[in-house]
Amino acid sequence: MAVKHTPTGIVHSGTKGGVTGCGSSTQTNSHHWVNTNSRITCDKNGCKN
């Protein structure tokens, strides 16, 4: 599953309500995060690997 940060448009691995693959919390400003099936665009370790 992937989760998108709407202000930046970056898609991370993970799900809303948890932590992304690169360690960002989706619970902080949770209204900025949406679950998606889009391709992951984050290039940080954890998301891209």
N, C-alpha and C positions, 0 to 999 in steps of 0.2 A: 504494500500500500504506500501511497505517497501523500504528502500534505503540502499545500501551497501557502506561502506567505503572501497575502494579497497586496500589501503596500509595495513590496519589491518585485513580486511576480516570480520569485525563485521557488522551485519545487524541490522539496527535501524528501528523503526516505523517512518513514514513520507514520504515525497517525495523530489526529487531533486529540488532545487531552493527555499527551505523553511527552516524550522527548524525541527529537529528530536524530537521525544517524550521526550527525555532526555535533550533537549535544545541545541544541537549542530547545528550550522549553516551549511547548505549544500551549501551556496553561497561562503564561504571561501574555496579556493582551489577546486572549483566546478568540476574540472577534476578528483578529487579523489572520486566522488560520482556517483553511477549508480542506477537507479530504478530497483527493482527486485521483484519477487514473492516468494523469499526464506523465510524460517522461521526466525523470529526475534531472534537474538542471544545476543543482548545487555541486560545486567542484571541490568541496572540503572533504577530508578523510572521514569515512563513516557513511557519508551519503553517496559518494561516487563509487565506492568499492562494494 
